Amino acid sequence: MDESVNKLPPTAIETPEIPEELAVEIRRLAHDLSNALEIIVQTSFLLSTTEMKEPASDWLKMLEGGVQKALDINLDLRKYIKQHAPR
């Protein structure tokens, strides 16, 4: 039998709670990161509404890919904080 079938998914593993003082600071930083990302997202969107010639259009595609990765990481961070911080 495959051993990986019996392994718990990462979310099911017991993880210690983030101390309250640290959780407050991490929440503040995550909030500030969200605000900064919002500026980048909006700028990327506005740039995508203009006609660009290469190589600028290629750079915009790279920017959009980076923006999406940053948003995904920020969402993962916020979920982790919510799951592991005192309520």
Backbone bond lengths (Angstrom), bond angles and torsions (degrees), N, CA, C in turn:
res aa  C-N    CA-C-N  psi(-1)  N-CA   C-N-CA  omega(-1)  CA-C   N-CA-C  phi
1 M - - - 1.453 - - 1.522 110.04 -
2 D 1.320 117.00 143.08 1.456 122.91 -179.66 1.531 109.84 -69.64
3 E 1.337 116.69 127.10 1.464 120.59 -177.91 1.518 112.89 -67.60
4 S 1.340 117.96 -27.60 1.460 120.36 -176.57 1.524 112.49 -66.61
5 V 1.326 117.42 -19.48 1.463 120.91 179.09 1.519 110.64 -65.95
6 N 1.335 117.46 -32.35 1.462 121.88 -176.38 1.520 113.88 -87.48
7 K 1.324 117.98 -5.65 1.455 121.07 -178.94 1.521 110.26 -77.57
8 L 1.338 114.72 141.83 1.460 120.02 176.38 1.520 109.45 -76.37
9 P 1.327 117.75 144.35 1.464 119.26 174.13 1.526 109.11 -64.04
10 P 1.343 118.13 153.15 1.465 120.95 -177.04 1.520 114.00 -53.75
11 T 1.323 118.96 -32.95 1.466 120.50 -178.86 1.515 112.28 -72.41
12 A 1.325 117.50 -18.16 1.461 120.26 -178.42 1.522 111.95 -87.21
13 I 1.323 118.09 -10.98 1.454 121.69 -179.83 1.528 108.58 -74.89
14 E 1.328 116.34 134.85 1.460 121.44 -179.46 1.526 109.40 -68.17
15 T 1.323 116.67 121.88 1.454 122.76 178.94 1.518 107.92 -118.65
16 P 1.337 116.82 135.25 1.464 118.45 -179.46 1.521 111.76 -63.28
17 E 1.314 114.77 153.24 1.460 121.32 -179.98 1.524 109.79 -74.04
18 I 1.328 116.23 144.67 1.461 121.73 176.12 1.532 107.30 -73.11
19 P 1.330 118.41 131.84 1.471 119.88 177.24 1.534 111.03 -57.14
20 E 1.321 117.13 144.71 1.470 123.06 -174.26 1.525 112.62 -53.52
21 E 1.322 117.49 -48.63 1.467 120.60 -177.76 1.528 110.84 -60.82
22 L 1.314 117.23 -41.47 1.459 121.81 178.47 1.529 110.73 -70.06
23 A 1.316 117.34 -39.49 1.468 121.47 179.52 1.526 111.09 -61.27
24 V 1.323 117.16 -39.83 1.469 121.19 179.09 1.530 109.85 -62.14
25 E 1.326 116.67 -44.93 1.466 120.21 -179.45 1.522 111.05 -67.41
26 I 1.326 117.78 -40.51 1.466 120.78 178.74 1.525 110.15 -65.28
27 R 1.334 117.76 -40.33 1.470 120.59 176.51 1.527 111.14 -60.83
28 R 1.336 116.47 -41.72 1.465 120.98 179.50 1.531 110.10 -62.32
29 L 1.324 115.56 -45.71 1.466 119.73 179.90 1.531 111.38 -64.80
30 A 1.328 117.03 -40.83 1.470 120.78 178.32 1.529 110.39 -63.57
31 H 1.326 116.68 -38.50 1.462 120.92 177.85 1.532 110.63 -64.76
32 D 1.336 116.22 -45.64 1.468 120.26 178.40 1.528 110.75 -63.27
33 L 1.321 117.08 -38.99 1.460 120.91 176.97 1.525 110.34 -62.52
34 S 1.321 117.17 -43.01 1.467 120.83 177.67 1.527 111.29 -58.88
35 N 1.328 116.45 -42.53 1.463 120.28 179.15 1.529 111.26 -63.45
36 A 1.326 116.53 -43.11 1.465 120.21 179.02 1.526 110.50 -65.71
37 L 1.325 117.17 -41.47 1.465 120.98 178.87 1.528 111.28 -63.63
38 E 1.313 117.04 -34.07 1.469 120.14 179.47 1.526 110.77 -61.43
39 I 1.317 117.40 -39.05 1.465 120.83 176.97 1.521 109.92 -63.14
40 I 1.322 117.02 -44.02 1.466 121.38 -179.50 1.523 110.70 -65.78
41 V 1.319 116.97 -42.40 1.468 121.23 179.39 1.522 110.50 -61.39
42 Q 1.321 116.81 -47.09 1.460 120.45 -178.15 1.526 110.97 -66.06
43 T 1.321 117.12 -40.34 1.462 120.60 178.12 1.523 110.73 -64.33
44 S 1.314 116.68 -42.53 1.465 121.25 177.70 1.524 110.39 -60.86
45 F 1.327 116.24 -43.38 1.460 120.30 178.49 1.529 111.17 -61.61
46 L 1.325 115.98 -47.87 1.470 119.63 -178.99 1.528 111.26 -62.54
47 L 1.316 117.16 -39.32 1.466 119.89 176.71 1.524 111.49 -63.29
48 S 1.331 116.05 -34.83 1.470 119.51 -178.39 1.532 112.04 -69.79
49 T 1.337 117.55 -14.51 1.470 120.33 179.23 1.526 111.75 -86.68
50 T 1.335 117.16 -4.95 1.462 120.52 179.80 1.526 110.16 -102.01
51 E 1.310 115.06 157.55 1.462 119.54 175.74 1.520 108.34 -84.66
52 M 1.318 115.73 127.96 1.459 120.78 -179.99 1.515 109.50 -126.60
53 K 1.300 114.58 144.78 1.462 120.81 175.12 1.525 108.00 -94.63
54 E 1.325 115.09 159.17 1.459 118.28 174.71 1.522 108.43 -68.00
55 P 1.302 120.90 144.45 1.453 127.34 8.54 1.530 113.60 -89.16
56 A 1.338 118.07 -2.64 1.465 120.73 -177.14 1.527 111.67 -58.91
57 S 1.329 118.30 -38.03 1.468 120.38 -179.96 1.533 110.68 -65.76
58 D 1.333 116.54 -33.84 1.469 119.82 176.09 1.527 110.79 -68.65
59 W 1.322 116.81 -38.80 1.458 120.60 178.50 1.522 110.90 -65.00
60 L 1.337 116.16 -36.77 1.458 119.84 177.60 1.523 110.44 -63.95
61 K 1.321 117.78 -40.13 1.471 120.86 177.12 1.524 110.27 -62.27
62 M 1.329 117.14 -41.18 1.466 120.68 177.27 1.521 110.21 -63.27
63 L 1.326 116.69 -42.19 1.461 121.44 178.45 1.521 110.59 -60.94
64 E 1.326 117.11 -46.14 1.463 121.20 -179.43 1.526 111.01 -61.15
65 G 1.335 117.42 -39.42 1.459 120.69 177.22 1.526 111.69 -64.31
66 G 1.334 115.92 -42.28 1.460 120.38 177.74 1.516 112.25 -66.14
67 V 1.316 115.93 -38.98 1.464 121.02 177.97 1.527 109.78 -60.66
68 Q 1.323 117.49 -45.77 1.455 120.58 -178.95 1.526 111.39 -63.77
69 K 1.328 116.74 -41.66 1.472 120.15 177.77 1.524 110.64 -62.23
70 A 1.332 116.88 -43.62 1.459 120.82 179.93 1.528 111.19 -63.25
71 L 1.331 117.13 -40.72 1.464 120.61 177.63 1.524 111.28 -63.90
72 D 1.325 116.65 -41.49 1.471 120.66 178.93 1.530 111.10 -63.86
73 I 1.326 116.68 -43.63 1.463 120.68 178.97 1.521 110.19 -64.25
74 N 1.320 117.28 -42.90 1.462 120.83 179.05 1.529 111.13 -62.16
75 L 1.327 116.77 -40.63 1.464 120.23 177.57 1.527 110.79 -64.05
76 D 1.332 117.24 -42.67 1.466 120.86 177.18 1.523 111.00 -61.01
77 L 1.322 116.78 -41.72 1.464 121.53 178.61 1.518 110.82 -61.82
78 R 1.315 116.70 -45.64 1.465 120.10 -179.22 1.531 111.67 -65.25
79 K 1.328 116.84 -38.30 1.463 120.38 176.62 1.525 111.02 -64.38
80 Y 1.335 116.38 -42.65 1.463 120.78 179.97 1.528 110.28 -61.70
81 I 1.328 116.02 -45.40 1.468 120.20 179.14 1.519 109.90 -59.74
82 K 1.319 116.47 -45.72 1.471 120.44 -178.28 1.522 111.65 -61.73
83 Q 1.326 116.89 -38.93 1.466 121.28 -178.34 1.531 113.39 -75.50
84 H 1.335 117.60 -27.15 1.457 119.99 -170.52 1.519 114.80 -116.80
85 A 1.314 118.04 2.44 1.462 120.65 179.24 1.512 109.68 -99.98
86 P 1.328 115.73 152.28 1.472 118.96 176.67 1.524 109.93 -60.36
87 R 1.288 117.30 147.37 1.463 122.00 -177.49 1.506 111.17 -91.17
